[in-house]
Amino acid sequence: MKDDIIIRQPGDKEFEEVKKYIEDFWLDNETMLKEQFRIILFKNKLVGFGRIRKNKDATELCSLGIIKEMRLKGLGKAMVKGLLSEVKKDVFVVCVIPDFFRKAGFIEVTEYPISIQKKVNLCTTHYHVGEPYKVLVYKS
């Protein structure tokens, strides 16, 4: 399966597809720039995406998604690993799946930069998913 996986920046058409998935999955769609994103292709088909957003006071992994029929196959883990490999700073994530991120080396924190607090506020007011949001950090 690893030989069939490619992670790279999306083209324009692929980025439009990513935007649609982000809406469908109720993910963070604030200030999306194509260059922030990476996509994961399996057998040349877009099956997932994620982005690294650099705020003034923190770097954040966000808008991570894998299409439903391809979940639980290690693609999310590969996407996170690919995104983290491009960053040489601590990376924060605001999520409802903390166990997934813990397996990738993130640790839960209760103190974090202002931009991450703003993200928590955004998520809890705009993205009601029925599960509590947690903040985790990956220490570089």
C-alpha positions in Angstrom: 0.0 0.0 0.0 2.9 2.4 0.8 4.0 2.3 -2.9 0.5 3.5 -3.9 0.6 6.6 -1.6 1.7 10.1 -2.7 1.6 13.2 -0.5 2.0 16.6 -2.2 0.6 20.1 -2.6 -2.8 20.1 -4.4 -3.3 21.6 -7.9 -6.2 24.0 -8.5 -8.8 21.4 -9.4 -7.7 19.2 -6.4 -7.9 22.2 -4.1 -11.5 22.7 -5.1 -12.2 19.1 -4.3 -10.5 19.6 -0.9 -12.7 22.6 -0.2 -15.8 20.5 -0.9 -14.7 17.8 1.5 -13.9 20.4 4.2 -17.5 21.6 4.0 -18.9 18.0 4.0 -16.7 17.0 7.0 -17.5 20.2 9.0 -13.8 21.1 9.2 -12.1 24.5 9.7 -12.5 26.5 6.5 -11.1 29.8 7.8 -8.6 31.5 5.6 -7.8 28.6 3.4 -4.7 29.0 1.2 -3.8 26.3 -1.3 -0.1 26.4 -0.3 -1.0 25.5 3.3 -2.4 22.2 2.2 -1.1 18.8 1.3 -3.2 16.0 -0.2 -2.7 12.3 0.0 -3.3 10.3 -3.1 -3.9 6.5 -3.2 -3.6 5.0 -6.6 -3.7 8.5 -8.0 -7.1 9.3 -6.4 -7.4 12.1 -3.8 -8.3 10.3 -0.5 -7.3 12.8 2.1 -5.8 16.2 3.0 -4.5 18.4 5.8 -2.9 21.7 6.3 -0.3 23.5 8.4 -1.4 27.1 9.2 1.3 29.4 10.6 -0.3 31.9 13.0 1.7 34.8 14.5 2.1 33.0 17.8 1.7 29.3 16.9 1.8 26.7 14.1 -1.3 24.6 13.8 -2.2 21.3 12.1 -5.8 21.6 11.0 -8.5 20.7 8.4 -7.3 17.0 8.4 -9.6 14.6 6.6 -9.7 11.2 5.0 -12.6 10.2 2.8 -14.9 7.7 4.6 -14.2 4.6 2.6 -10.5 5.0 3.1 -10.4 5.5 6.8 -8.7 3.1 9.3 -6.0 2.2 6.7 -3.2 4.3 8.0 -3.7 7.2 5.6 -4.4 9.7 8.3 -1.3 8.7 10.2 0.7 9.1 6.9 -0.8 12.5 6.3 0.0 13.7 9.8 3.6 12.4 9.5 4.0 14.1 6.1 2.7 17.4 7.4 4.9 17.3 10.5 8.0 16.5 8.5 7.7 20.0 6.9 7.7 21.9 10.2 10.6 22.6 12.6 8.4 24.1 15.4 5.9 22.9 17.9 2.6 22.2 16.2 -0.8 22.5 17.9 -4.0 20.8 17.0 -7.6 21.4 18.2 -9.6 18.2 17.8 -12.3 15.8 18.9 -10.1 12.7 18.3 -7.3 13.2 20.8 -6.4 9.5 20.9 -5.5 9.6 17.2 -3.1 12.5 17.7 -1.6 11.0 20.9 -0.6 7.9 18.8 1.2 10.4 16.5 3.2 11.8 19.4 1.0 14.8 20.4 0.4 15.5 24.1 -2.6 17.2 25.6 -2.1 20.7 27.0 -4.3 23.2 28.9 -2.2 26.3 28.2 -1.6 27.5 24.6 -1.2 30.6 22.5 -4.0 33.1 21.8 -4.5 32.0 18.2 -5.2 28.5 19.5 -7.7 29.8 22.0 -9.4 31.6 19.2 -9.5 28.3 17.3 -11.1 26.6 20.3 -13.7 29.4 20.5 -14.4 29.0 16.8 -14.8 25.3 17.0 -17.1 25.3 20.1 -19.4 28.0 18.6 -19.5 27.0 14.9 -18.7 23.3 14.7 -21.1 21.5 17.1 -20.0 17.8 16.9 -21.2 16.6 20.2 -17.8 15.8 21.6 -15.4 18.0 23.6 -12.6 19.8 21.8 -9.1 19.1 23.1 -5.8 20.9 22.4 -2.7 18.9 21.8 0.9 19.8 20.9 3.6 18.0 19.0 7.0 19.1 20.4 9.6 19.4 17.6 
